[in-house]
């Protein structure tokens, strides 16, 4: 019975294995994407320095690459919101009262 189950379920096991391989490949591509974009930016700067492209071409391509990089990297606004929340909490606390001196006669 166990052998028959393996034969009947083998297409499902194969499909699961393929899905895991595809997921792994996609994950590797996503992790390598920021480095590829940075490498392309570096090559773009070298092309501008050597005169192979004009400043207009450089500006357009640089904007594309930086936009791609911004979409990939997590925004830093989340940490700014957390910091702002800390400031709000700390601002709501009143400073400790200073002791008053009694007037001496």
Phi and psi in degrees as a GROMACS rama.xvg file:
@    title "Ramachandran Plot"
@    xaxis  label "Phi"
@    yaxis  label "Psi"
@TYPE xy
-63.6417  -40.2811  UNK-2
-63.9528  -41.9048  UNK-3
-64.1759  -38.792  UNK-4
-61.6818  -42.482  UNK-5
-64.0802  -39.5763  UNK-6
-66.134  -44.067  UNK-7
-69.8783  -33.569  UNK-8
-91.9206  -3.23745  UNK-9
-59.5738  -37.721  UNK-10
-61.8936  -35.8068  UNK-11
-68.4557  -43.9438  UNK-12
-61.6444  -39.6641  UNK-13
-64.2454  -41.7039  UNK-14
-64.7172  -41.1876  UNK-15
-63.9725  -42.0952  UNK-16
-61.9691  -44.2752  UNK-17
-62.8982  -42.8518  UNK-18
-62.0155  -40.249  UNK-19
-66.2212  -38.3589  UNK-20
-65.5178  -41.4308  UNK-21
-64.4792  -43.456  UNK-22
-60.6272  -42.3151  UNK-23
-63.3198  -43.0683  UNK-24
-64.502  -41.2777  UNK-25
-64.1875  -41.3975  UNK-26
-62.5393  -42.4569  UNK-27
-63.713  -40.4152  UNK-28
-63.3746  -42.8149  UNK-29
-64.0385  -37.6404  UNK-30
-70.8017  -30.4849  UNK-31
-85.9418  -15.9839  UNK-32
-59.8359  -46.6493  UNK-33
-60.0488  -37.6509  UNK-34
-67.198  -37.3228  UNK-35
-64.4979  -42.3552  UNK-36
-65.3972  -41.5187  UNK-37
-64.2537  -37.0316  UNK-38
-66.4208  -41.3201  UNK-39
-63.9528  -38.1436  UNK-40
-62.423  -42.8448  UNK-41
-61.8084  -43.8674  UNK-42
-64.7415  -35.0483  UNK-43
-64.6424  -43.7262  UNK-44
-62.3808  -39.7869  UNK-45
-65.9998  -38.193  UNK-46
-63.6984  -38.0656  UNK-47
-68.0811  -43.1065  UNK-48
-63.5936  -35.6161  UNK-49
-86.0442  -6.33348  UNK-50
84.985  12.52  UNK-51
-74.1099  -21.8733  UNK-52
-131.621  158.615  UNK-53
-86.3915  169.423  UNK-54
-65.3976  -34.3354  UNK-55
-65.0671  -45.412  UNK-56
-62.0011  -41.5666  UNK-57
-61.1565  -47.0876  UNK-58
-62.4894  -42.4649  UNK-59
-65.7965  -46.5471  UNK-60
-68.7672  -37.9474  UNK-61
-63.204  -41.7605  UNK-62
-61.2415  -43.6247  UNK-63
-59.1502  -47.9373  UNK-64
-66.5565  -41.2336  UNK-65
-67.5944  -36.0232  UNK-66
-63.8513  -42.1557  UNK-67
-61.4621  -42.8523  UNK-68
-65.6007  -39.4212  UNK-69
-64.1953  -37.1144  UNK-70
-68.2005  -30.8455  UNK-71
-81.3141  -40.0704  UNK-72
-82.981  140.838  UNK-73
-64.742  142.034  UNK-74
-68.9935  146.552  UNK-75
-86.2469  1.35972  UNK-76
-65.5407  -29.6284  UNK-77
-61.0819  -42.7221  UNK-78
-71.1748  -32.54  UNK-79
-66.5276  -37.584  UNK-80
-66.2559  -38.6002  UNK-81
-64.5957  -42.3726  UNK-82
-64.1041  -40.0375  UNK-83
-64.734  -37.8742  UNK-84
-64.0018  -37.5984  UNK-85
-64.5815  -39.3786  UNK-86
-66.2122  -37.8662  UNK-87
-64.9376  -44.5344  UNK-88
-64.3317  -41.9623  UNK-89
-73.4397  -28.2973  UNK-90
-72.868  -24.183  UNK-91
-77.0385  -16.6846  UNK-92
-82.3719  134.735  UNK-93
-84.2183  147.379  UNK-94
-66.239  152.708  UNK-95
-64.19  143.598  UNK-96
-71.4465  139.062  UNK-97
-88.1337  138.942  UNK-98
-67.5138  141.254  UNK-99
-92.7357  141.836  UNK-100
-82.6228  140.43  UNK-101
-81.4655  139.084  UNK-102
-69.0181  133.851  UNK-103
-99.2809  139.158  UNK-104
